Amino acid sequence: MQIKEQVDLTDFNSFGVHAIAAYFTEIQQPHDLNEAMAYASQHRLPTQILGGGSNILFLHDYPGLIVRLANRAVERLSAPGLLRVAAGENWHQLVINCMSEGLYGLENLALIPGTVGAAPIQNIGAYGVEIEQFIVEVEVFDTATGTVRRMHKADCEFSYRDSIFKHSRNLIVLSVTLQLLTQQSPQIGYQALRDAFPSGEVTAQQVFDTVCRIRSSKLPDPAILGNAGSFFKNPIVSKDKYQSLKQQVQDLPCYPTAEDELVKIPAAWLLDRLGWKGRQRGQAAVHTKHALVLVNLGAASGEDIYLLAQEMSSSILSNFGLSLDTEVKII
Ligand SMILES: Cc1cc2nc3c(=O)[nH]c(=O)nc-3n(C[C@H](O)[C@H](O)[C@H](O)COP(=O)(O)OP(=O)(O)OC[C@H]3O[C@@H](n4cnc5c(N)ncnc54)[C@H](O)[C@@H]3O)c2cc1C
Protein backbone atom coordinates (compact mmCIF):
# COMPACT_ATOMS: atom_id res chain seq x y z
CA MET A 1 0.00 0.00 0.00
CA GLN A 2 1.35 3.38 -1.02
CA ILE A 3 0.38 6.64 0.68
CA LYS A 4 0.77 9.72 -1.49
CA GLU A 5 0.83 13.29 -0.20
CA GLN A 6 -0.72 16.48 -1.59
CA VAL A 7 -2.84 14.75 -4.24
CA ASP A 8 -5.00 16.81 -6.58
CA LEU A 9 -8.57 15.41 -6.41
CA THR A 10 -9.89 17.17 -9.53
CA ASP A 11 -9.90 13.93 -11.55
CA PHE A 12 -11.34 11.95 -8.62
CA ASN A 13 -14.68 13.78 -8.41
CA SER A 14 -17.26 14.02 -11.18
CA PHE A 15 -17.95 17.71 -10.41
CA GLY A 16 -14.32 18.26 -11.40
CA VAL A 17 -13.78 20.74 -8.56
CA HIS A 18 -10.27 21.42 -7.39
CA ALA A 19 -9.29 20.18 -3.93
CA ILE A 20 -6.08 18.77 -2.50
CA ALA A 21 -5.95 15.70 -0.28
CA ALA A 22 -3.19 15.88 2.31
CA TYR A 23 -2.87 12.07 2.04
CA PHE A 24 -4.29 9.62 -0.50
CA THR A 25 -4.19 5.86 -0.92
CA GLU A 26 -5.77 3.27 -3.19
CA ILE A 27 -6.92 -0.05 -1.81
CA GLN A 28 -6.20 -2.91 -4.25
CA GLN A 29 -6.63 -5.74 -1.73
CA PRO A 30 -9.01 -5.77 1.26
CA HIS A 31 -6.11 -6.32 3.69
CA ASP A 32 -4.60 -2.96 2.58
CA LEU A 33 -7.46 -1.35 4.50
CA ASN A 34 -6.03 -2.48 7.85
CA GLU A 35 -2.77 -0.80 7.00
CA ALA A 36 -4.44 2.39 5.74
CA MET A 37 -6.57 2.72 8.87
CA ALA A 38 -3.58 2.02 11.12
CA TYR A 39 -1.65 4.77 9.32
CA ALA A 40 -4.53 7.21 9.79
CA SER A 41 -4.91 6.47 13.48
CA GLN A 42 -1.13 6.62 14.07
CA HIS A 43 -0.99 10.08 12.44
CA ARG A 44 -4.36 11.17 13.87
CA LEU A 45 -5.80 11.80 10.44
CA PRO A 46 -9.49 11.92 9.59
CA THR A 47 -10.36 9.49 6.78
CA GLN A 48 -12.75 9.68 3.86
CA ILE A 49 -13.74 6.70 1.70
CA LEU A 50 -13.95 7.37 -2.02
CA GLY A 51 -15.24 5.29 -4.92
CA GLY A 52 -15.68 6.91 -8.33
CA GLY A 53 -16.36 10.34 -6.80
CA SER A 54 -19.69 10.72 -8.63
CA ASN A 55 -21.80 11.52 -5.58
CA ILE A 56 -19.59 13.83 -3.55
CA LEU A 57 -18.73 17.51 -3.41
CA PHE A 58 -15.45 18.69 -1.93
CA LEU A 59 -15.90 22.13 -0.34
CA HIS A 60 -12.25 22.54 0.61
CA ASP A 61 -8.94 20.75 0.57
CA TYR A 62 -9.13 17.54 2.60
CA PRO A 63 -6.76 17.57 5.60
CA GLY A 64 -6.78 13.79 6.21
CA LEU A 65 -6.41 10.50 4.33
CA ILE A 66 -8.59 9.77 1.29
CA VAL A 67 -9.02 6.00 0.93
CA ARG A 68 -10.06 5.04 -2.58
CA LEU A 69 -11.54 1.55 -2.99
CA ALA A 70 -10.02 -0.02 -6.10
CA ASN A 71 -10.26 -3.76 -5.33
CA ARG A 72 -11.49 -5.75 -8.35
CA ALA A 73 -13.08 -9.20 -8.61
CA VAL A 74 -16.31 -10.75 -9.84
CA GLU A 75 -16.99 -14.21 -8.46
CA ARG A 76 -19.82 -16.53 -9.59
CA LEU A 77 -21.08 -18.33 -6.49
CA SER A 78 -22.64 -21.78 -6.46
CA ALA A 79 -26.34 -20.84 -6.86
CA PRO A 80 -27.49 -19.73 -10.33
CA GLY A 81 -27.37 -15.92 -10.69
CA LEU A 82 -25.49 -15.40 -7.42
CA LEU A 83 -22.48 -13.07 -7.76
CA ARG A 84 -20.00 -11.55 -5.33
CA VAL A 85 -18.55 -8.32 -6.72
CA ALA A 86 -15.64 -6.35 -5.24
CA ALA A 87 -16.27 -2.74 -4.22
CA GLY A 88 -13.85 -1.24 -6.74
CA GLU A 89 -15.57 -2.69 -9.82
CA ASN A 90 -17.24 -0.18 -12.14
CA TRP A 91 -21.02 -0.30 -11.81
CA HIS A 92 -22.04 0.27 -15.44
CA GLN A 93 -19.46 -2.23 -16.70
CA LEU A 94 -20.92 -4.79 -14.29
CA VAL A 95 -24.40 -4.19 -15.74
CA ILE A 96 -23.05 -4.74 -19.28
CA ASN A 97 -21.10 -7.88 -18.31
CA CYS A 98 -24.08 -9.39 -16.49
CA MET A 99 -26.34 -8.90 -19.50
CA SER A 100 -23.83 -10.50 -21.83
CA GLU A 101 -23.61 -13.49 -19.50
CA GLY A 102 -27.39 -13.92 -19.36
CA LEU A 103 -27.89 -12.39 -15.91
CA TYR A 104 -30.73 -9.91 -15.73
CA GLY A 105 -32.38 -7.35 -13.46
CA LEU A 106 -29.83 -4.53 -13.45
CA GLU A 107 -30.73 -3.12 -16.87
CA ASN A 108 -32.84 -0.25 -15.39
CA LEU A 109 -29.75 0.83 -13.43
CA ALA A 110 -27.55 1.15 -16.52
CA LEU A 111 -25.27 4.16 -16.95
CA ILE A 112 -25.19 5.13 -13.27
CA PRO A 113 -21.60 6.26 -12.74
CA GLY A 114 -19.41 5.01 -9.89
CA THR A 115 -18.36 1.83 -8.19
CA VAL A 116 -20.14 -1.30 -7.00
CA GLY A 117 -19.08 -0.57 -3.40
CA ALA A 118 -20.93 2.75 -3.42
CA ALA A 119 -24.13 1.26 -4.86
CA PRO A 120 -25.56 0.13 -1.48
CA ILE A 121 -24.55 3.39 0.27
CA GLN A 122 -27.46 5.37 -1.13
CA ASN A 123 -29.33 2.31 -2.45
CA ILE A 124 -28.92 3.50 -6.03
CA GLY A 125 -32.12 3.64 -7.98
CA ALA A 126 -33.44 4.59 -11.39
CA TYR A 127 -36.35 3.82 -13.70
CA GLY A 128 -38.38 2.06 -11.03
CA VAL A 129 -35.65 -0.25 -9.68
CA GLU A 130 -33.40 0.00 -6.62
CA ILE A 131 -30.26 -2.05 -6.00
CA GLU A 132 -31.64 -3.39 -2.68
CA GLN A 133 -33.93 -5.65 -4.77
CA PHE A 134 -30.87 -7.69 -5.76
CA ILE A 135 -28.65 -7.44 -2.70
CA VAL A 136 -28.21 -10.59 -0.62
CA GLU A 137 -25.42 -9.38 1.64
CA VAL A 138 -22.74 -6.74 1.92
CA GLU A 139 -19.24 -7.54 3.15
CA VAL A 140 -17.81 -4.72 5.27
CA PHE A 141 -14.64 -3.80 7.06
CA ASP A 142 -15.71 -2.37 10.41
CA THR A 143 -13.18 0.25 11.50
CA ALA A 144 -14.66 0.26 15.02
CA THR A 145 -13.55 -3.36 15.56
CA GLY A 146 -10.95 -3.82 12.81
CA THR A 147 -12.84 -6.88 11.55
CA VAL A 148 -14.47 -8.01 8.33
CA ARG A 149 -18.07 -9.18 8.53
CA ARG A 150 -21.05 -9.91 6.30
CA MET A 151 -24.24 -7.94 6.71
CA HIS A 152 -27.43 -9.53 5.49
CA LYS A 153 -29.73 -7.31 3.41
CA ALA A 154 -32.16 -7.00 6.35
CA ASP A 155 -29.39 -5.38 8.45
CA CYS A 156 -28.58 -2.78 5.79
CA GLU A 157 -31.69 -0.65 6.52
CA PHE A 158 -32.28 0.19 2.88
CA SER A 159 -34.80 2.87 1.97
CA TYR A 160 -35.13 5.60 -0.65
CA ARG A 161 -31.53 6.78 -1.38
CA ASP A 162 -30.52 5.65 2.08
CA SER A 163 -29.00 2.78 4.06
CA ILE A 164 -27.18 2.14 7.31
CA PHE A 165 -23.91 2.82 5.48
CA LYS A 166 -24.78 6.49 5.03
CA HIS A 167 -24.98 6.91 8.78
CA SER A 168 -22.40 4.46 10.15
CA ARG A 169 -19.11 5.85 8.97
CA ASN A 170 -17.25 2.89 10.50
CA LEU A 171 -18.58 0.52 7.79
CA ILE A 172 -16.50 0.26 4.62
CA VAL A 173 -17.98 -1.87 1.86
CA LEU A 174 -15.55 -4.48 0.51
CA SER A 175 -17.91 -6.47 -1.71
CA VAL A 176 -21.57 -6.86 -2.55
CA THR A 177 -23.36 -10.18 -3.17
CA LEU A 178 -26.17 -9.94 -5.71
CA GLN A 179 -28.84 -12.41 -6.66
CA LEU A 180 -29.60 -11.74 -10.33
CA LEU A 181 -32.20 -13.33 -12.56
CA THR A 182 -31.31 -16.08 -14.99
CA GLN A 183 -34.50 -15.44 -16.99
CA GLN A 184 -35.45 -12.06 -18.41
CA SER A 185 -38.12 -10.23 -16.47
CA PRO A 186 -38.05 -6.63 -17.74
CA GLN A 187 -39.41 -3.98 -15.34
CA ILE A 188 -41.24 -1.32 -17.32
CA GLY A 189 -43.59 0.08 -14.68
CA TYR A 190 -41.79 3.45 -14.70
CA GLN A 191 -43.69 5.97 -16.84
CA ALA A 192 -40.91 6.72 -19.34
CA LEU A 193 -40.47 2.98 -20.00
CA ARG A 194 -44.22 2.39 -20.23
CA ASP A 195 -44.35 5.14 -22.85
CA ALA A 196 -41.44 3.61 -24.75
CA PHE A 197 -43.02 0.13 -24.81
CA PRO A 198 -46.81 0.58 -25.01
CA SER A 199 -47.33 -3.05 -26.07
CA GLY A 200 -45.56 -4.25 -22.92
CA GLU A 201 -43.46 -6.66 -24.98
CA VAL A 202 -39.82 -5.97 -24.45
CA THR A 203 -36.45 -7.62 -23.86
CA ALA A 204 -33.93 -6.79 -21.14
CA GLN A 205 -31.56 -5.55 -23.87
CA GLN A 206 -34.24 -3.13 -25.15
CA VAL A 207 -34.77 -1.79 -21.62
CA PHE A 208 -30.99 -1.34 -21.24
CA ASP A 209 -30.73 0.47 -24.59
CA THR A 210 -33.72 2.70 -23.84
CA VAL A 211 -32.51 3.62 -20.34
CA CYS A 212 -29.08 4.50 -21.80
CA ARG A 213 -30.67 6.58 -24.57
CA ILE A 214 -33.00 8.53 -22.26
CA ARG A 215 -30.28 9.12 -19.69
CA SER A 216 -27.80 10.34 -22.30
CA SER A 217 -30.37 12.78 -23.69
CA LYS A 218 -31.32 14.20 -20.27
CA LEU A 219 -28.22 14.08 -18.11
CA PRO A 220 -24.92 15.81 -18.81
CA ASP A 221 -21.87 13.57 -19.24
CA PRO A 222 -19.53 14.36 -16.30
CA ALA A 223 -16.54 13.94 -18.63
CA ILE A 224 -17.81 17.00 -20.53
CA LEU A 225 -19.73 18.99 -17.89
CA GLY A 226 -18.91 18.34 -14.24
CA ASN A 227 -21.90 17.16 -12.19
CA ALA A 228 -23.02 14.53 -9.69
CA GLY A 229 -26.45 13.65 -11.06
CA SER A 230 -29.37 14.69 -8.86
CA PHE A 231 -28.12 17.02 -6.15
CA PHE A 232 -31.22 16.75 -3.95
CA LYS A 233 -33.50 13.91 -2.90
CA ASN A 234 -37.21 14.10 -3.61
CA PRO A 235 -39.05 15.19 -0.44
CA ILE A 236 -41.29 12.53 1.12
CA VAL A 237 -44.34 13.89 2.93
CA SER A 238 -47.54 12.62 4.50
CA LYS A 239 -50.65 12.52 2.33
CA ASP A 240 -52.17 15.22 4.59
CA LYS A 241 -49.24 17.53 4.01
CA TYR A 242 -49.47 16.87 0.28
CA GLN A 243 -53.19 17.74 0.27
CA SER A 244 -52.57 21.01 2.07
CA LEU A 245 -49.76 21.89 -0.37
CA LYS A 246 -52.07 21.07 -3.26
CA GLN A 247 -54.46 23.79 -2.14
CA GLN A 248 -51.64 26.24 -2.71
CA VAL A 249 -50.22 24.59 -5.86
CA GLN A 250 -53.06 22.86 -7.65
CA ASP A 251 -51.04 20.97 -10.25
CA LEU A 252 -48.46 19.64 -7.77
CA PRO A 253 -47.54 16.07 -8.78
CA CYS A 254 -46.72 13.23 -6.39
CA TYR A 255 -45.72 9.58 -6.60
CA PRO A 256 -46.52 6.67 -4.31
CA THR A 257 -43.87 5.32 -1.92
CA ALA A 258 -43.46 1.93 -0.28
CA GLU A 259 -45.45 3.29 2.66
CA ASP A 260 -49.14 3.87 2.16
CA GLU A 261 -49.34 7.12 4.12
CA LEU A 262 -46.40 8.82 2.41
CA VAL A 263 -45.92 10.30 -1.04
CA LYS A 264 -42.87 11.54 -2.92
CA ILE A 265 -42.87 15.01 -4.44
CA PRO A 266 -40.51 15.50 -7.39
CA ALA A 267 -37.94 18.10 -6.33
CA ALA A 268 -37.13 18.81 -9.99
CA TRP A 269 -40.73 19.91 -10.56
CA LEU A 270 -40.64 22.28 -7.57
CA LEU A 271 -37.32 23.80 -8.68
CA ASP A 272 -38.53 24.10 -12.24
CA ARG A 273 -41.67 25.90 -11.05
CA LEU A 274 -39.44 28.49 -9.38
CA GLY A 275 -37.46 28.94 -12.59
CA TRP A 276 -34.15 27.43 -11.48
CA LYS A 277 -33.31 25.62 -14.72
CA GLY A 278 -30.29 27.23 -16.38
CA ARG A 279 -29.62 29.76 -13.57
CA GLN A 280 -25.98 30.51 -12.77
CA ARG A 281 -23.90 31.59 -9.82
CA GLY A 282 -20.46 32.37 -11.22
CA GLN A 283 -19.17 29.12 -12.71
CA ALA A 284 -21.79 27.01 -10.91
CA ALA A 285 -25.11 26.50 -12.68
CA VAL A 286 -28.33 24.55 -12.77
CA HIS A 287 -28.43 22.33 -15.85
CA THR A 288 -30.62 23.72 -18.64
CA LYS A 289 -32.46 20.41 -19.09
CA HIS A 290 -32.76 19.22 -15.49
CA ALA A 291 -33.41 21.44 -12.45
CA LEU A 292 -32.04 18.82 -10.01
CA VAL A 293 -28.62 18.68 -11.63
CA LEU A 294 -26.01 21.26 -10.66
CA VAL A 295 -23.08 21.64 -13.01
CA ASN A 296 -19.56 23.04 -12.98
CA LEU A 297 -19.24 25.29 -16.04
CA GLY A 298 -15.47 24.97 -15.83
CA ALA A 299 -13.88 26.76 -12.94
CA ALA A 300 -16.47 26.47 -10.15
CA SER A 301 -15.21 25.72 -6.66
CA GLY A 302 -17.01 23.28 -4.38
CA GLU A 303 -18.17 26.27 -2.38
CA ASP A 304 -19.70 27.99 -5.45
CA ILE A 305 -21.76 24.86 -6.15
CA TYR A 306 -22.73 24.49 -2.51
CA LEU A 307 -23.86 28.13 -2.20
CA LEU A 308 -26.00 27.77 -5.31
CA ALA A 309 -27.53 24.60 -3.84
CA GLN A 310 -28.28 26.46 -0.61
CA GLU A 311 -30.05 29.25 -2.49
CA MET A 312 -32.14 26.62 -4.26
CA SER A 313 -33.16 24.78 -1.10
CA SER A 314 -33.94 28.07 0.70
CA SER A 315 -36.27 29.04 -2.12
CA ILE A 316 -38.09 25.69 -1.83
CA LEU A 317 -38.43 26.14 1.92
CA SER A 318 -39.78 29.67 1.69
CA ASN A 319 -42.15 28.96 -1.23
CA PHE A 320 -43.43 25.49 -0.36
CA GLY A 321 -42.42 24.93 3.26
CA LEU A 322 -40.44 21.83 2.23
CA SER A 323 -36.84 21.17 3.11
CA LEU A 324 -34.63 19.51 0.53
CA ASP A 325 -32.05 16.96 1.67
CA THR A 326 -28.93 16.60 -0.42
CA GLU A 327 -28.33 13.31 -2.18
CA VAL A 328 -24.71 14.29 -2.79
CA LYS A 329 -22.29 13.82 0.12
CA ILE A 330 -20.73 17.16 1.09
CA ILE A 331 -17.13 16.87 2.30
C1 LIG B 1 -24.53 11.81 -14.38
C2 LIG B 1 -24.88 11.12 -13.08
C3 LIG B 1 -26.06 10.40 -12.98
C4 LIG B 1 -26.39 9.75 -11.78
N1 LIG B 1 -27.54 9.04 -11.74
C5 LIG B 1 -27.89 8.39 -10.60
C6 LIG B 1 -29.09 7.62 -10.55
O1 LIG B 1 -29.83 7.51 -11.51
N2 LIG B 1 -29.39 6.99 -9.38
C7 LIG B 1 -28.57 7.06 -8.30
O2 LIG B 1 -28.92 6.43 -7.27
N3 LIG B 1 -27.44 7.77 -8.32
C8 LIG B 1 -27.06 8.44 -9.44
N4 LIG B 1 -25.91 9.18 -9.48
C9 LIG B 1 -25.07 9.28 -8.28
C10 LIG B 1 -23.89 8.29 -8.22
O3 LIG B 1 -23.56 7.83 -9.50
C11 LIG B 1 -24.18 7.09 -7.33
O4 LIG B 1 -24.53 7.51 -6.04
C12 LIG B 1 -22.99 6.13 -7.24
O5 LIG B 1 -23.34 4.98 -6.53
C13 LIG B 1 -21.77 6.78 -6.56
O6 LIG B 1 -20.68 5.90 -6.73
P1 LIG B 1 -19.20 6.40 -6.52
O7 LIG B 1 -18.33 5.18 -6.55
O8 LIG B 1 -18.85 7.46 -7.48
O9 LIG B 1 -19.27 6.96 -5.02
P2 LIG B 1 -18.51 8.21 -4.41
O10 LIG B 1 -19.05 9.46 -4.99
O11 LIG B 1 -17.04 8.01 -4.48
O12 LIG B 1 -18.97 8.10 -2.89
C14 LIG B 1 -20.31 8.39 -2.54
C15 LIG B 1 -20.48 8.10 -1.03
O13 LIG B 1 -20.32 6.72 -0.80
C16 LIG B 1 -19.25 6.47 0.11
N5 LIG B 1 -18.56 5.26 -0.39
C17 LIG B 1 -18.11 5.02 -1.65
N6 LIG B 1 -17.60 3.78 -1.72
C18 LIG B 1 -17.72 3.24 -0.48
C19 LIG B 1 -17.38 1.97 0.10
N7 LIG B 1 -16.79 1.01 -0.64
N8 LIG B 1 -17.64 1.76 1.41
C20 LIG B 1 -18.22 2.72 2.17
N9 LIG B 1 -18.57 3.95 1.69
C21 LIG B 1 -18.32 4.19 0.37
C22 LIG B 1 -18.36 7.72 0.04
O14 LIG B 1 -17.65 7.89 1.26
C23 LIG B 1 -19.42 8.80 -0.16
O15 LIG B 1 -20.01 9.12 1.06
C24 LIG B 1 -25.53 9.83 -10.66
C25 LIG B 1 -24.34 10.57 -10.77
C26 LIG B 1 -24.01 11.19 -11.96
C27 LIG B 1 -22.71 11.95 -12.08
The ligand as an SDF file (V2000), in Angstrom:
LIG
                    3D

 53 58  0  0  0  0  0  0  0  0999 V2000
  -24.5290   11.8060  -14.3790 C   0  0  0  0  0  0  0  0  0  0  0  0
  -24.8770   11.1200  -13.0810 C   0  0  0  0  0  0  0  0  0  0  0  0
  -26.0550   10.3990  -12.9840 C   0  0  0  0  0  0  0  0  0  0  0  0
  -26.3910    9.7490  -11.7810 C   0  0  0  0  0  0  0  0  0  0  0  0
  -27.5420    9.0420  -11.7390 N   0  0  0  0  0  0  0  0  0  0  0  0
  -27.8890    8.3850  -10.5990 C   0  0  0  0  0  0  0  0  0  0  0  0
  -29.0880    7.6200  -10.5470 C   0  0  0  0  0  0  0  0  0  0  0  0
  -29.8290    7.5080  -11.5110 O   0  0  0  0  0  0  0  0  0  0  0  0
  -29.3920    6.9880   -9.3830 N   0  0  0  0  0  0  0  0  0  0  0  0
  -28.5720    7.0600   -8.2990 C   0  0  0  0  0  0  0  0  0  0  0  0
  -28.9220    6.4320   -7.2690 O   0  0  0  0  0  0  0  0  0  0  0  0
  -27.4360    7.7730   -8.3240 N   0  0  0  0  0  0  0  0  0  0  0  0
  -27.0580    8.4360   -9.4400 C   0  0  0  0  0  0  0  0  0  0  0  0
  -25.9080    9.1760   -9.4840 N   0  0  0  0  0  0  0  0  0  0  0  0
  -25.0750    9.2810   -8.2800 C   0  0  0  0  0  0  0  0  0  0  0  0
  -23.8870    8.2920   -8.2230 C   0  0  0  0  0  0  0  0  0  0  0  0
  -23.5550    7.8290   -9.5010 O   0  0  0  0  0  0  0  0  0  0  0  0
  -24.1800    7.0870   -7.3290 C   0  0  0  0  0  0  0  0  0  0  0  0
  -24.5310    7.5110   -6.0350 O   0  0  0  0  0  0  0  0  0  0  0  0
  -22.9850    6.1330   -7.2370 C   0  0  0  0  0  0  0  0  0  0  0  0
  -23.3440    4.9760   -6.5270 O   0  0  0  0  0  0  0  0  0  0  0  0
  -21.7730    6.7750   -6.5560 C   0  0  0  0  0  0  0  0  0  0  0  0
  -20.6820    5.9020   -6.7330 O   0  0  0  0  0  0  0  0  0  0  0  0
  -19.1980    6.3960   -6.5160 P   0  0  0  0  0  0  0  0  0  0  0  0
  -18.3270    5.1770   -6.5460 O   0  0  0  0  0  0  0  0  0  0  0  0
  -18.8490    7.4560   -7.4790 O   0  0  0  0  0  0  0  0  0  0  0  0
  -19.2690    6.9570   -5.0240 O   0  0  0  0  0  0  0  0  0  0  0  0
  -18.5140    8.2090   -4.4050 P   0  0  0  0  0  0  0  0  0  0  0  0
  -19.0450    9.4630   -4.9950 O   0  0  0  0  0  0  0  0  0  0  0  0
  -17.0380    8.0100   -4.4780 O   0  0  0  0  0  0  0  0  0  0  0  0
  -18.9730    8.0990   -2.8890 O   0  0  0  0  0  0  0  0  0  0  0  0
  -20.3060    8.3890   -2.5350 C   0  0  0  0  0  0  0  0  0  0  0  0
  -20.4820    8.1020   -1.0330 C   0  0  0  0  0  0  0  0  0  0  0  0
  -20.3220    6.7180   -0.8020 O   0  0  0  0  0  0  0  0  0  0  0  0
  -19.2450    6.4670    0.1050 C   0  0  0  0  0  0  0  0  0  0  0  0
  -18.5620    5.2640   -0.3910 N   0  0  0  0  0  0  0  0  0  0  0  0
  -18.1120    5.0220   -1.6490 C   0  0  0  0  0  0  0  0  0  0  0  0
  -17.6000    3.7800   -1.7240 N   0  0  0  0  0  0  0  0  0  0  0  0
  -17.7240    3.2390   -0.4850 C   0  0  0  0  0  0  0  0  0  0  0  0
  -17.3770    1.9740    0.0950 C   0  0  0  0  0  0  0  0  0  0  0  0
  -16.7940    1.0070   -0.6360 N   0  0  0  0  0  0  0  0  0  0  0  0
  -17.6420    1.7620    1.4120 N   0  0  0  0  0  0  0  0  0  0  0  0
  -18.2250    2.7240    2.1680 C   0  0  0  0  0  0  0  0  0  0  0  0
  -18.5740    3.9500    1.6900 N   0  0  0  0  0  0  0  0  0  0  0  0
  -18.3230    4.1880    0.3660 C   0  0  0  0  0  0  0  0  0  0  0  0
  -18.3620    7.7160    0.0410 C   0  0  0  0  0  0  0  0  0  0  0  0
  -17.6460    7.8860    1.2580 O   0  0  0  0  0  0  0  0  0  0  0  0
  -19.4160    8.8010   -0.1650 C   0  0  0  0  0  0  0  0  0  0  0  0
  -20.0120    9.1160    1.0620 O   0  0  0  0  0  0  0  0  0  0  0  0
  -25.5340    9.8310  -10.6620 C   0  0  0  0  0  0  0  0  0  0  0  0
  -24.3390   10.5710  -10.7730 C   0  0  0  0  0  0  0  0  0  0  0  0
  -24.0110   11.1900  -11.9640 C   0  0  0  0  0  0  0  0  0  0  0  0
  -22.7070   11.9510  -12.0760 C   0  0  0  0  0  0  0  0  0  0  0  0
  1  2  1  0
  2  3  1  0
  2 52  2  0
  3  4  2  0
  4  5  1  0
  4 50  1  0
  5  6  2  0
  6  7  1  0
  6 13  1  0
  7  8  2  0
  7  9  1  0
  9 10  1  0
 10 11  2  0
 10 12  1  0
 12 13  2  0
 13 14  1  0
 14 15  1  0
 14 50  1  0
 15 16  1  0
 16 17  1  0
 16 18  1  0
 18 19  1  0
 18 20  1  0
 20 21  1  0
 20 22  1  0
 22 23  1  0
 23 24  1  0
 24 25  2  0
 24 26  1  0
 24 27  1  0
 27 28  1  0
 28 29  2  0
 28 30  1  0
 28 31  1  0
 31 32  1  0
 32 33  1  0
 33 34  1  0
 33 48  1  0
 34 35  1  0
 35 36  1  0
 35 46  1  0
 36 37  1  0
 36 45  1  0
 37 38  2  0
 38 39  1  0
 39 40  1  0
 39 45  2  0
 40 41  1  0
 40 42  2  0
 42 43  1  0
 43 44  2  0
 44 45  1  0
 46 47  1  0
 46 48  1  0
 48 49  1  0
 50 51  2  0
 51 52  1  0
 52 53  1  0
M  END
$$$$
